[in-house]
Amino acid sequence: MPFVTTDDGVEIFYKDWGSGRPVMFHHGWPLSSDDWDAQLLFLVRRGYRVVAHDRRGHGRSAQVGHGHDMDRYAADAAAVVAHLGLRDVVHVGHCAGGGEVARYIAGHGAGRVAKAVLVAAVSPLMVQTESNPAGLPVEVFDGFREGVATDRSQFYLDIASGPFYGFNRPGADVSQGIIQNWWRQAMAGSAQAHHEGIRAFSETDFTADLRAIDVPTLLLHGDDDQIVPIANSAHAAATLVEHASLKVYPGLSHGMCTVNADIVNADLLDFIRS
C-alpha cells in the first residue's frame, strides 16, 4: 500500500487515483479516506486525479501516540502533497477535515492551492468559550471522550445509526450498510488518536486560518446537521473567508456526502470546473 513517512517518522496511508487536475480530500473524525469513496469514484470517472489520506492514528496510517493536533494533521497533509508533487490542488475537507484544510492552506498551501471546499466543517470554533458563547458546551465533547474511553464500539454504532446521517429523524431511509461501514472505519483507528482528536477538532480556533485563505472557497452545510450545527460553523466561517460562497441544504445531515452524494457531487463538480 502507498505510504509517505512524515518528518517525525509516521507512516501516512494515501490513495492516489486517476490523472488530471488534482483534488485532495481530508476526512472527518474518527473515520478514514474511505468515507470519501462516493466522491473519489465520481471524480476519477470524470477525468480528475483524486488523492485522499488517512489521518495519523486513523484508518491504515500508523497508530502512533503523538501528534494528534491540528498543526500536526496539517503538516501530515503537506507531506502527502509534497511527496506526490501536487500543485493547483482543490482541497476538500469534511468536519474535522475542514479544519485541517483551513490550517493546511494557512500554514503550508502557498503556491499550491487553487480552491477549497469546506463541507460541514468544524471551523471556526466548536466549543463554547467566553469569546465564542454560541459554541457547544465542553460537556458535549466530554461525553464524546467518555464514549470513546468506555465502549467506543457501541458509541460509534450509536453515532452512525443516529445523528450522523439523520437516521434518528422520523421517516429516515436507514441503511444498515452505511452504519456498518461508518463503524468499520472508526474501529480501524486508534482509540488514543480518536480520544485526543476530539480536543483537536473541538477546541482549535480556526479564525485566523479562515482569514488567511485567499482562494475561492465553497462552504457546504446541511441545516439539519446534528453533529456540527450550522449556526456557529458555516454561517460564521462564511464571514471570515474573503472569497467564500455558502450553500445550505435544507434538511440534510452531517453525513450528506454519503446519503446525498448525488447532490453534493454535482455541486462539487460545478465548483471545481468554475
N, C-alpha and C positions, 0 to 999 in steps of 0.2 A: 504494500500500500504506500502511497506517496506521503512523505512527511518532510517538514522543514524543522531544523533544530534552531531554537532561539539562542540569543546571546547568553542566557542563563542555563542553557543545556536542556531545555524542554522540547520534546518532540510533539509537533503540532500536525495533526492529520488534515489533509485538504483534498477536495475534489477539483479537478480541472478538466472540463468537458468542452469540446467543440472548438471553433475558431471564430475570428471576427472581433468585433468590439467587445471588450471585457466588461462583465457585470459581476460584481463580487457581493456575496450575501453573508450577513452576520446574524446568527441565530439568537433566540431568546433563552432565558433561564427556564428550566435546567436541561435543555434539550441538546440537539446536535445539528449538524448541517443537513441531516435527513429531513428536518422539518421544512426545508425549502424544496423538497422533491417536485412539488407541483409547479413551482416557478422555474426550477432548473430545466426540467424536461420541456416546458413550454418555450423557453427562450432558446435553448440549444437547437430545437427543431426549426427555429426561425433565423438561424444563422449567427447566433451570438456565442461568444465564449463565456461560459459560466464557471465561477470559482466560488467555493464555499468551504469553510474550515470549521473544525470542532474546537471550541474554546478550550484552553488548558483545563484539565480536570473533567471535561465533558466528552461524551462520545468515545472516539477512538484515540484522542490525544492523551498524553501522559498524565497519570493521576498523581501529580506532584503536590507537596504540602505547602507550597509557597506561591506568591504572585497572584493571588485571587483578588485583584483590584482593577479598576478601570484603566489606570495608567499602564499596567502590565498587559491587560487584554488588548489595548490599542497597539502596544509595541509588538505583541504577537501577530496581530493582523498586518502590521507593517512588515514583519519578517516574511510573511507569505507573499505580500505584494512584491517585495524586493527579490525574493527567491525566484518568482515567476517573471520578473521584469515587466510588471504591468504598468501601463500608462493610459491616460484618457479613460479612467475607470468610472463606471457608475456604481456607487456603493449603496446597498440596500440593507437596512437593519430593522429587525423586529424586536420590540420590547427592550430587554437589556441590550440587544444587538444594536438598537437605535442609539442608545447612549454610547456604545462602543464606536459606532460610525462617527458621531459628533466628536468624541475625544480623539479618534484617529485623524480626522480631517484637520482639526485644530493643531495637533502636535506633529503629524507625520505626512500630511497629504499634499504639501506644497508641490505644485507642478505635475501631480499625478492624477488628481481627481477632476472628473468632468461634471458629475451631477451626484446628488444624494437623494435617497428616499428613506424617510423615517416612518415605519409602519407601527402603529400602536406603541410608540416609543415611550420610554420612561422619562425622557428629558422634558423639562429642565431639572426637576427635583421631585421625587415622590413623597418623601417623608415630611411630616409636619414639623416646622420649626418656627421660631419667633418671626423670622423673615419670610416664612412660607406657611402662613396659617391655614391655607386651604389644602395643604397636603394631608396624606393619610397618617393617622396616629402611629407612633412607633410600635404600639401594641399589635397592630396588624402584622408587622414584619416579625415581631417576636413570636407570633403564632406560627408563621412560616418556619422560623427556626426550630420551634418546638416540634412541629410536624416532621421536619427532616431528621431531627435528633432522636425521635422516639419510634416512629413507624412510618418511614418515608414511603414504603411501598403502598400502604393504604392511603397515605396523604396524597401521593401522586395520582392514585386512582380517583380520589375524591375531586381533585382539581380538574382532571381531564373529563370526568363524567358529569361535572357540574359547571362551574362558572367559566372555564377557559373557552369553551366553544358555545356557551349559552345553552348547553344541553339541559340545564335546570329550568329553562323557560317553558311555560305551557305551550304544547303543540310542537316542541322542537323535534326535528328529524334526527334522532340519536343514532350514531354509528358506533357499534362496538369495535369495529376495526380501527377507527380513528382513535378511540380511547386507548386501545391496547398498544397502538403504535406510539402514542404520547408516552405511555407508561414504559414501553420498551426503551425509548430514547433516554428517558430520565434515569431509569435504573442502571443504564450502562455507564453513567458517570459516577464521579466520586462524591460520597456523602460530605466529605470535608469541603470540597470545592463548592458544592451546592450551598452548604451552610454559610460559608464565608461570602459566597457570591450574592447572598441576599443583601448584605450590607453594601456591596459594590453597586448593585442596581438601585437600591432604595435611598441610600444616603449620599451618593455622589451628586454634587451640584454641577450641572452641565451648562449653566447660564453663559459663562464665558466662552465655552466651546461653541455653543449655538451662535453667539455673536461673531465668532471668528469664521464661520462658514461663509465663503464668498463665491459659491457656485449655485446654480439653480437647484432648488430643493423642494421636493414634494412630500407633504405630510399626509398620510392616510390614516384614518381612525374611524372605528365604529362607535356610534353614540350609545350602544348598549355594552360597551366594554366594561366588564365587571372586575378585571384584573388591574388595568391601568385606566382609571376614569379620565374621560376626555377633557373635563373642565380645567384640570391643573396640569395637563400634559400637552396635547396637541394645540389647544387654544392658546396656551401660554407660549409654547415654542414658536408658533407662527408669528408672534410679535417680536421675536428675538433674532430670527434668521432674516437677513436682508433680502434675499431673493427667494422667499418662500411662498408656496401656494398650498392651501389646505383643502382636502376633500374629505367630507364627513359622510359616512354611510349610515343612513337611518336603520336602526335595529340590528346592526351587525356586531359580532362579538370580537373578543380579543384574538380568537383563532380564525379570523376570516380568511387568512391566506390559504387555509386548508379547506374549510367548509364552504367558502365562497370564492374559490380560486379563479373561476371564470371571470368574475367581476374585477377582482384585484389584478389579475394578469393582464386584462385588456387595458386598464389604466396605467399599469406599469409599462407596458409596451408603448403606449402612446407617449408617455413622458420620455422614455429612452429615445424614441425616434424624433422628438420635437427639437 
